[in-house]
Amino acid sequence: MREGPYIAEIAALIGDPARTNMLTALMDGRALTVSELAQVAGITLPTASGHIARMETAGLLAAEKQGRHRYLRLSGPDVATAIEALMELAQRTGAVRLRTGPRDPALREARVCYDHLAGARAVAVAAKLADAGMMVDHGLTDAGRLWFAERGFVRGDGRRPFCRTCLDWSERRHHLGGALGAQILSRALDEGWARRGEGRVIDFGQRGAAAFDRLFGL
């Protein structure tokens, strides 16, 4: 007896245009209501509810009720990683008519990928770590772990990988995900180096960008 949907069923769920629009809208890590997702997908509320129910059953979405509203979010970073990978594949194979990277330069420079930083600035961090011998085979070396620990980045409870890499769909190189990637984004926001812009955009001011670059030696 099978346990959960087959890969083909998951692919079919993600591949529907309306559901793709909903999932992409949730890529910034924030939760949206059913009516907000219906508006994003350009469909009626009953139709959206049907799509959402199927994605919840498949484990792609998680729901939380607050007052009269139900809020939906991606069920985990692995869903975001899969969507990001499909974006890169679609672009590489010519399935979408885009130049390299998103149309919006701000989105290409820095954006949120579920709970971690993506885009050119995030890719530069991963490249710097690799060049300095602090990352190998998509994971941190002992020197890399020590470097981050000295700067207040902690390993956490171990329920998710501390450091993993994601293929960045606009840069086609890797950025940092996992608990470390989430902490890097949180540090940038908490320190006031960056703020959330429209949609998935992370907006670094001039001083914030300089402070971020100093931390990582960019």
Backbone bond lengths (Angstrom), bond angles and torsions (degrees), N, CA, C in turn:
res aa  C-N    CA-C-N  psi(-1)  N-CA   C-N-CA  omega(-1)  CA-C   N-CA-C  phi
1 M - - - 1.466 - - 1.532 108.97 -
2 R 1.311 116.79 133.63 1.443 120.37 -178.63 1.526 111.22 -75.48
3 E 1.310 115.81 154.76 1.452 122.11 178.30 1.516 108.29 -116.21
4 G 1.328 116.71 99.21 1.452 120.70 -179.80 1.516 112.18 87.78
5 P 1.337 115.70 173.76 1.463 120.49 -175.86 1.519 111.83 -68.02
6 Y 1.314 116.12 151.16 1.453 121.52 171.79 1.526 109.49 -70.58
7 I 1.337 114.91 163.47 1.459 119.98 178.01 1.525 110.27 -56.51
8 A 1.339 116.42 -40.16 1.466 119.76 -178.46 1.524 111.40 -61.31
9 E 1.313 117.26 -35.77 1.462 120.55 -179.23 1.527 110.68 -70.85
10 I 1.349 115.85 -40.65 1.459 119.36 176.64 1.525 109.68 -63.40
11 A 1.329 116.60 -44.12 1.462 120.79 179.77 1.523 111.14 -61.08
12 A 1.330 116.73 -39.58 1.467 120.32 179.35 1.521 111.12 -66.06
13 L 1.326 116.21 -37.67 1.464 119.80 178.59 1.520 110.85 -64.53
14 I 1.330 116.47 -46.98 1.458 120.42 -178.48 1.523 110.62 -68.60
15 G 1.349 116.64 -31.96 1.455 120.82 -172.30 1.517 115.54 -74.72
16 D 1.324 118.64 -17.35 1.459 120.09 178.06 1.531 109.52 -66.17
17 P 1.344 119.12 130.89 1.475 120.57 -175.12 1.526 114.15 -55.40
18 A 1.322 118.08 -43.07 1.464 119.96 -179.20 1.524 110.87 -65.12
19 R 1.339 115.95 -44.12 1.463 118.92 -179.89 1.527 111.27 -68.45
20 T 1.338 116.65 -34.98 1.458 119.97 176.34 1.524 110.58 -60.47
21 N 1.327 116.99 -43.95 1.466 120.95 178.81 1.525 111.50 -61.71
22 M 1.326 116.37 -39.88 1.461 119.87 178.52 1.524 111.21 -64.57
23 L 1.319 116.42 -48.14 1.458 120.59 -177.75 1.521 111.31 -64.06
24 T 1.325 116.26 -40.11 1.459 119.94 179.14 1.526 110.97 -64.47
25 A 1.338 116.46 -37.66 1.467 120.17 179.07 1.521 112.14 -64.32
26 L 1.331 116.57 -24.49 1.467 121.08 -179.24 1.522 112.67 -91.58
27 M 1.327 117.09 3.82 1.456 120.93 -176.40 1.522 113.40 -69.79
28 D 1.336 118.18 -13.74 1.462 118.83 178.78 1.523 112.23 -86.52
29 G 1.343 116.81 5.31 1.461 120.77 174.80 1.508 115.27 87.33
30 R 1.320 117.34 -9.53 1.462 119.96 -178.92 1.525 110.52 -89.02
31 A 1.330 115.89 155.01 1.456 121.84 -179.22 1.523 109.99 -92.04
32 L 1.325 116.39 144.97 1.454 122.31 178.70 1.523 109.60 -126.99
33 T 1.330 116.20 153.69 1.459 121.07 177.48 1.522 109.67 -78.97
34 V 1.323 115.30 167.99 1.462 120.50 178.30 1.523 110.52 -61.10
35 S 1.322 117.51 -41.94 1.469 120.23 -179.31 1.525 110.93 -66.47
36 E 1.319 117.83 -36.45 1.468 120.37 177.24 1.521 110.99 -66.04
37 L 1.323 116.42 -40.27 1.462 119.87 178.50 1.531 111.06 -68.52
38 A 1.335 116.47 -35.92 1.463 119.61 176.55 1.523 110.70 -62.09
39 Q 1.339 116.59 -40.56 1.459 120.92 179.33 1.526 110.57 -65.61
40 V 1.335 116.57 -42.25 1.468 121.05 178.84 1.526 110.35 -60.29
41 A 1.331 116.33 -41.53 1.464 121.05 -176.71 1.522 112.79 -81.49
42 G 1.339 117.55 -14.26 1.454 120.51 -179.40 1.515 113.38 71.56
43 I 1.349 116.26 36.32 1.464 121.45 -178.18 1.518 109.17 -131.19
44 T 1.332 116.13 170.69 1.457 120.30 -179.65 1.527 110.82 -74.68
45 L 1.318 115.27 162.36 1.464 120.41 -178.91 1.533 112.12 -62.10
46 P 1.362 119.31 -45.55 1.475 118.50 177.91 1.520 113.20 -60.81
47 T 1.339 116.69 -40.15 1.469 119.83 178.52 1.520 110.80 -64.42
48 A 1.333 116.41 -42.12 1.462 120.67 178.32 1.517 110.99 -61.93
49 S 1.315 116.82 -41.04 1.463 120.57 179.61 1.517 111.52 -60.49
50 G 1.350 116.13 -38.77 1.461 120.07 177.69 1.521 111.88 -64.89
51 H 1.326 116.28 -43.89 1.462 120.47 178.07 1.534 110.68 -61.71
52 I 1.329 116.01 -44.84 1.465 121.07 -177.77 1.520 111.01 -63.70
53 A 1.318 116.75 -40.43 1.465 120.02 179.29 1.524 110.97 -60.75
54 R 1.323 116.92 -41.21 1.466 120.35 178.88 1.529 111.16 -65.53
55 M 1.333 117.12 -40.06 1.458 119.99 -179.51 1.526 111.87 -71.93
56 E 1.331 116.89 -32.35 1.467 119.50 174.37 1.530 110.76 -66.06
57 T 1.320 116.24 -44.60 1.467 120.52 179.52 1.521 111.50 -59.82
58 A 1.327 116.14 -37.03 1.467 121.01 -179.67 1.521 112.70 -79.51
59 G 1.326 117.73 -8.33 1.452 120.65 178.32 1.513 114.62 86.56
60 L 1.336 117.30 13.65 1.462 120.11 178.46 1.520 112.09 -82.04
61 L 1.323 117.24 -29.61 1.455 122.65 -177.98 1.524 111.06 -121.14
62 A 1.322 114.86 150.86 1.467 122.14 172.83 1.520 107.89 -123.10
63 A 1.327 116.60 141.11 1.463 121.69 -176.34 1.522 110.65 -113.88
64 E 1.321 114.39 149.60 1.467 121.72 175.39 1.522 108.09 -140.93
65 K 1.321 116.49 130.65 1.459 120.09 -178.27 1.519 110.05 -99.68
66 Q 1.332 115.39 132.49 1.456 121.61 177.27 1.520 107.63 -137.92
67 G 1.322 115.98 111.54 1.449 120.15 -175.01 1.509 110.87 64.01
68 R 1.303 116.53 -128.04 1.467 120.77 -179.25 1.523 112.36 -88.13
69 H 1.307 118.15 -6.03 1.453 120.77 -172.93 1.528 112.34 -105.88
70 R 1.330 114.24 145.95 1.468 121.57 169.34 1.512 107.60 -104.84
71 Y 1.312 115.65 129.05 1.453 121.14 179.40 1.521 109.42 -108.21
72 L 1.314 115.25 135.49 1.461 121.51 -179.19 1.520 109.47 -113.13
73 R 1.339 114.94 142.24 1.446 121.21 173.68 1.519 108.67 -143.33
74 L 1.318 117.15 165.27 1.455 119.91 173.98 1.521 108.50 -61.63
75 S 1.307 116.91 143.27 1.464 120.26 -174.22 1.516 113.09 -73.12
76 G 1.328 117.97 -15.25 1.461 119.53 179.58 1.505 111.98 179.00
77 P 1.335 117.01 169.07 1.466 120.56 -178.62 1.520 113.49 -64.52
78 D 1.341 117.96 -22.82 1.457 119.26 179.10 1.525 111.60 -66.88
79 V 1.335 117.12 -30.79 1.468 120.20 176.34 1.525 109.66 -67.13
80 A 1.342 116.00 -44.36 1.464 120.26 178.27 1.517 111.09 -62.11
81 T 1.327 116.85 -40.42 1.469 120.72 179.43 1.526 110.84 -61.98
82 A 1.329 116.26 -41.30 1.465 120.25 179.33 1.528 111.24 -64.46
83 I 1.319 117.02 -41.25 1.461 120.51 -179.69 1.517 110.29 -67.49
84 E 1.338 116.72 -42.90 1.467 120.90 178.61 1.533 110.15 -60.13
85 A 1.337 116.41 -41.25 1.465 120.22 179.35 1.525 111.06 -65.47
86 L 1.331 117.53 -38.79 1.458 120.70 178.12 1.523 111.52 -66.93
87 M 1.348 116.44 -35.12 1.468 119.69 175.86 1.526 110.22 -60.79
88 E 1.333 115.79 -46.10 1.461 120.41 -179.78 1.525 110.93 -63.56
89 L 1.343 116.57 -42.55 1.463 120.86 -179.96 1.522 111.10 -64.25
90 A 1.333 116.74 -43.01 1.458 120.45 -179.90 1.524 110.98 -61.96
91 Q 1.333 115.49 -39.93 1.455 119.47 -179.60 1.524 111.25 -70.43
92 R 1.344 116.95 -43.14 1.466 120.69 -177.31 1.526 111.76 -65.38
93 T 1.322 117.34 -35.44 1.457 121.07 -177.31 1.521 113.09 -89.58
94 G 1.334 115.86 1.60 1.455 119.26 177.73 1.508 113.82 79.97
95 A 1.336 117.52 17.84 1.464 120.11 -179.92 1.521 111.76 -75.26
96 V 1.338 116.79 -16.96 1.462 120.59 174.08 1.518 108.14 -125.79
97 R 1.303 115.88 146.82 1.457 120.39 -177.20 1.525 109.25 -91.89
98 L 1.327 114.80 77.60 1.448 120.29 179.57 1.521 109.67 -130.28
99 R 1.318 116.10 146.19 1.442 119.10 166.08 1.523 107.32 -71.08
100 T 1.336 117.46 172.21 1.451 119.96 -179.95 1.513 109.15 -57.48
101 G 1.321 116.39 118.35 1.458 121.32 178.39 1.508 111.94 93.37
102 P 1.336 116.41 162.71 1.460 121.00 178.46 1.524 112.23 -61.49
103 R 1.299 117.01 160.49 1.460 121.26 179.91 1.522 111.19 -65.67
104 D 1.304 117.92 -35.30 1.458 122.44 -175.79 1.525 109.62 -83.47
105 P 1.356 118.69 117.51 1.463 120.19 -179.78 1.517 113.31 -58.38
106 A 1.335 117.82 -34.01 1.466 120.44 179.60 1.520 111.17 -65.33
107 L 1.330 116.85 -37.38 1.459 121.24 178.93 1.523 110.26 -69.42
108 R 1.317 116.05 -35.36 1.453 120.49 178.67 1.531 110.92 -69.97
109 E 1.320 117.24 -34.16 1.464 121.46 -177.78 1.522 111.95 -71.15
110 A 1.322 118.01 -48.80 1.469 121.06 -178.41 1.520 109.21 -159.81
111 R 1.321 116.24 129.39 1.450 121.54 179.45 1.525 108.18 -149.19
112 V 1.318 115.46 167.65 1.457 120.07 177.31 1.522 108.90 -96.25
113 C 1.318 115.77 135.51 1.465 122.72 174.59 1.524 106.45 -115.61
114 Y 1.311 116.21 89.15 1.466 125.44 -176.22 1.527 111.39 68.16
115 D 1.341 118.33 -75.85 1.469 119.48 179.05 1.517 112.41 -138.62
116 H 1.342 117.35 12.06 1.451 119.58 -179.71 1.523 110.66 -135.66
117 L 1.318 115.43 167.64 1.452 122.03 -174.03 1.520 110.84 -82.62
118 A 1.329 115.81 136.11 1.457 122.53 176.84 1.521 108.35 -130.73
119 G 1.331 116.07 173.78 1.448 120.49 -179.26 1.516 111.85 100.63
120 A 1.334 115.75 -175.86 1.464 121.44 -173.60 1.523 112.59 -58.50
121 R 1.334 117.47 -40.55 1.466 119.42 -177.82 1.526 110.90 -66.71
122 A 1.318 117.78 -38.62 1.459 121.21 178.75 1.526 111.26 -69.50
123 V 1.320 116.75 -39.31 1.463 120.94 178.26 1.524 110.34 -63.53
124 A 1.342 116.54 -36.95 1.466 120.40 179.04 1.523 111.46 -62.30
125 V 1.338 117.17 -36.29 1.468 120.76 177.98 1.527 110.20 -63.36
126 A 1.328 116.90 -49.01 1.468 120.39 -179.42 1.525 111.21 -62.02
127 A 1.327 116.92 -40.34 1.462 120.43 179.34 1.517 111.21 -64.57
128 K 1.334 117.09 -40.15 1.457 121.47 178.69 1.527 111.06 -62.65
129 L 1.317 116.76 -43.15 1.467 120.93 178.59 1.522 111.12 -62.05
130 A 1.318 116.46 -42.47 1.466 120.08 179.48 1.527 110.64 -64.74
131 D 1.334 116.62 -43.10 1.470 120.52 -179.23 1.526 111.25 -64.63
132 A 1.345 116.73 -31.77 1.466 121.03 -178.51 1.522 112.65 -86.83
133 G 1.330 117.78 3.18 1.453 121.16 179.75 1.517 114.10 74.87
134 M 1.330 116.58 18.91 1.463 120.05 -179.97 1.526 112.51 -97.88
135 M 1.322 116.74 -2.92 1.453 121.65 177.45 1.518 109.16 -140.56
136 V 1.319 116.71 135.91 1.454 121.54 177.34 1.523 108.15 -148.28
137 D 1.328 116.20 140.26 1.470 120.83 -179.51 1.522 111.79 53.02
138 H 1.316 116.46 40.07 1.470 123.17 175.02 1.531 113.38 68.49
139 G 1.318 118.43 17.78 1.461 122.26 176.76 1.517 110.12 -138.65
140 L 1.328 116.41 163.51 1.454 120.90 -178.79 1.524 111.23 -77.47
141 T 1.317 116.30 144.90 1.455 121.93 169.37 1.521 108.38 -83.03
142 D 1.331 116.94 175.65 1.472 120.12 176.29 1.524 110.52 -59.14
143 A 1.327 116.39 -39.75 1.460 120.26 178.51 1.524 111.00 -63.42
144 G 1.320 116.42 -38.74 1.460 120.35 178.38 1.513 112.57 -66.46
145 R 1.335 115.90 -42.57 1.471 119.18 178.55 1.524 111.08 -62.96
146 L 1.344 116.67 -40.38 1.459 120.76 178.89 1.523 110.77 -65.89
147 W 1.320 116.58 -41.95 1.469 121.32 -179.45 1.527 110.51 -59.12
148 F 1.311 117.22 -45.24 1.462 120.18 -179.37 1.532 111.21 -71.02
149 A 1.331 117.26 -38.72 1.461 119.83 179.04 1.521 110.87 -61.07
150 E 1.318 117.99 -39.57 1.465 122.04 179.47 1.515 111.90 -65.73
151 R 1.301 117.74 -18.16 1.467 122.12 -179.83 1.524 112.45 -107.34
152 G 1.323 116.22 15.28 1.452 121.07 171.34 1.507 116.28 86.67
153 F 1.318 118.40 13.73 1.461 121.39 176.62 1.530 107.67 -93.28
154 V 1.332 116.66 116.64 1.460 121.35 -171.77 1.522 110.73 -103.82
155 R 1.326 115.54 157.48 1.461 120.91 -175.20 1.531 113.33 -74.41
156 G 1.310 119.30 -21.91 1.456 120.94 178.15 1.508 112.49 81.89
157 D 1.343 116.04 -159.08 1.465 121.24 -172.60 1.526 113.07 -92.24
158 G 1.308 118.13 0.43 1.456 120.96 176.97 1.512 115.06 80.40
159 R 1.322 118.42 4.54 1.470 119.97 -179.59 1.521 112.22 -75.53
160 R 1.320 117.07 -14.46 1.458 121.24 174.63 1.521 107.38 -139.14
161 P 1.329 117.67 156.65 1.462 119.74 179.21 1.525 110.96 -57.07
162 F 1.334 116.64 138.44 1.457 119.45 178.65 1.520 110.62 -67.47
163 C 1.308 116.19 -44.51 1.462 120.23 -179.49 1.521 109.59 -137.84
164 R 1.304 116.50 126.62 1.451 122.87 172.24 1.519 107.16 -143.54
165 T 1.296 117.31 165.67 1.451 119.83 -179.96 1.524 110.81 -112.70
166 C 1.318 115.35 149.21 1.459 123.06 174.20 1.525 107.92 -120.21
167 L 1.323 116.23 141.29 1.457 119.90 174.84 1.518 108.32 -76.60
168 D 1.317 116.07 118.71 1.462 121.93 -176.87 1.525 109.45 -78.50
169 W 1.326 117.54 121.95 1.460 119.29 -170.08 1.526 112.90 -75.07
170 S 1.335 118.14 -21.38 1.457 118.80 177.46 1.522 112.00 -88.88
171 E 1.338 116.98 -33.54 1.463 120.62 -179.03 1.526 113.09 -95.33
172 R 1.341 116.44 -19.19 1.461 123.08 -178.08 1.532 111.76 58.76
173 R 1.291 115.20 30.64 1.455 123.88 172.22 1.524 105.91 -134.80
174 H 1.326 117.72 177.45 1.453 120.01 -173.05 1.528 113.10 -93.22
175 H 1.334 114.91 144.99 1.456 121.37 167.30 1.523 108.38 -120.83
176 L 1.325 117.48 173.14 1.457 121.74 -175.66 1.518 111.32 -88.99
177 G 1.338 115.53 132.18 1.456 121.66 173.01 1.515 109.62 -117.85
178 G 1.305 116.56 -151.50 1.454 120.61 -179.59 1.517 112.30 69.05
179 A 1.343 115.65 -168.27 1.460 120.72 -179.10 1.525 111.19 -62.75
180 L 1.329 116.91 -35.43 1.461 120.42 179.68 1.524 111.08 -65.71
181 G 1.325 116.81 -45.50 1.454 119.64 178.35 1.523 111.92 -59.07
182 A 1.333 116.46 -39.44 1.470 120.33 178.02 1.526 110.96 -65.96
183 Q 1.322 116.93 -38.82 1.464 120.39 179.21 1.526 111.95 -67.66
184 I 1.318 117.10 -35.81 1.463 120.19 177.96 1.528 110.48 -63.60
185 L 1.329 117.07 -44.37 1.464 120.17 177.35 1.526 110.59 -63.66
186 S 1.333 117.29 -44.33 1.463 120.62 179.44 1.527 111.38 -61.21
187 R 1.342 116.93 -40.07 1.459 120.43 178.73 1.529 111.03 -61.47
188 A 1.331 116.00 -44.33 1.467 119.74 -179.76 1.523 111.95 -62.57
189 L 1.333 116.93 -39.10 1.467 120.91 -179.87 1.524 111.01 -75.03
190 D 1.340 117.03 -44.14 1.469 121.02 -177.37 1.523 111.98 -65.48
191 E 1.325 116.85 -35.82 1.464 121.11 -179.60 1.534 111.90 -78.73
192 G 1.315 116.61 -7.86 1.456 120.15 -178.51 1.514 113.52 78.28
193 W 1.334 116.84 15.43 1.465 120.38 177.92 1.523 110.76 -73.81
194 A 1.324 116.12 -26.25 1.456 121.01 -177.66 1.516 109.21 -145.93
195 R 1.313 115.82 163.76 1.461 121.68 175.84 1.514 108.08 -140.20
196 R 1.307 115.10 159.34 1.462 119.90 175.91 1.515 109.39 -72.35
197 G 1.329 115.64 128.91 1.449 120.82 175.24 1.515 110.61 -99.28
198 E 1.310 115.94 -154.08 1.468 120.55 -179.43 1.516 110.27 -72.06
199 G 1.328 116.58 133.30 1.455 120.74 178.68 1.512 110.97 64.54
200 R 1.332 116.56 -123.75 1.461 121.91 -176.92 1.527 113.16 -93.42
201 V 1.320 117.76 0.59 1.458 121.03 -174.84 1.527 111.50 -67.08
202 I 1.338 116.31 135.85 1.461 123.34 168.28 1.519 106.47 -110.26
203 D 1.330 115.56 118.43 1.461 121.32 -172.25 1.527 109.92 -101.29
204 F 1.324 116.73 110.85 1.458 122.91 174.56 1.530 108.89 -90.95
205 G 1.327 116.39 123.84 1.452 118.90 170.78 1.519 109.60 -73.84
206 Q 1.322 116.55 172.51 1.463 120.14 -176.49 1.532 110.82 -61.94
207 R 1.338 116.82 -47.06 1.461 119.64 -179.92 1.523 111.14 -68.76
208 G 1.319 116.50 -38.49 1.459 120.16 178.71 1.503 112.08 -63.98
209 A 1.333 116.09 -41.52 1.456 119.96 178.61 1.522 110.38 -63.38
210 A 1.341 116.63 -39.26 1.462 120.31 179.71 1.525 110.90 -65.38
211 A 1.347 116.80 -41.11 1.460 120.31 179.18 1.525 111.29 -66.18
212 F 1.312 116.36 -42.09 1.467 121.31 177.89 1.527 110.08 -61.94
213 D 1.309 116.54 -45.62 1.457 120.69 -178.99 1.534 111.43 -64.03
214 R 1.335 116.88 -36.94 1.470 120.00 178.23 1.521 110.85 -63.80
215 L 1.333 116.77 -40.95 1.464 120.56 -178.80 1.521 110.53 -59.70
216 F 1.320 116.61 -40.95 1.464 120.40 -174.88 1.532 113.08 -101.30
217 G 1.327 116.60 3.72 1.457 119.36 177.22 1.510 113.79 67.43
218 L 1.326 116.64 34.92 1.466 120.74 -178.05 1.533 110.58 -84.41
